[in-house]
């Protein structure tokens, strides 16, 4: 079970850490041996951080492998709606729904060696079905595109191009972009490490309390 972890405190308050790793699990359970982040655990933790007078800011560590789109968007919307300082740090990889989660924070960082995978919405790799099914997934995809472009500096055209690229991934559609490219495209704010993320949060906390 995910839990809020206190990283340290100052005269202004504490920085807390939330890890979102592996598959984002929604209403359908994944196998016991799969490392998952259960969204029903994360949602109340985010609310608790926002409500606590002792918490200065939230650090979100991300290393995702896709998962339930609706659950991921719910988590991203809550993070984006927080008043307290939030910073995300992409480590290893941010796959699929990890992209909205990364840009939901007020400040987004990515490790130089980390990667982000961008691809269209699909079920088990292929979307097959009647027009209603296609329209449903098109609308979900539009929600993701809108969220990402509203919460980052990447253009809609660039994001759609990366999402529908046929030359990047073998036997799939989409793109893998690494740290520096993610920053150059405006998807992520800057390259950074754990110390950079914590320094930013503490600066925001000091500014708020001045």
Protein Blocks (a to p, Z undefined) as FASTA:
>chain_A
ZZdddfbdcfkbccdddddehjaddfbccdfklccddfklmmmmmmmmmmpmkbmbdcdd
dddebdjfklmmmmmmmmmmpmbdcddddehiaehjlmmmmmmpmbdcddfkbccddddd
deehiacddfklmmmmmmmmmmmmmmmmmmmcbdfklmmmmmmocklpghiacddddfkl
mmmnomambdcdfklmmmmmmmmmmmmmZZ
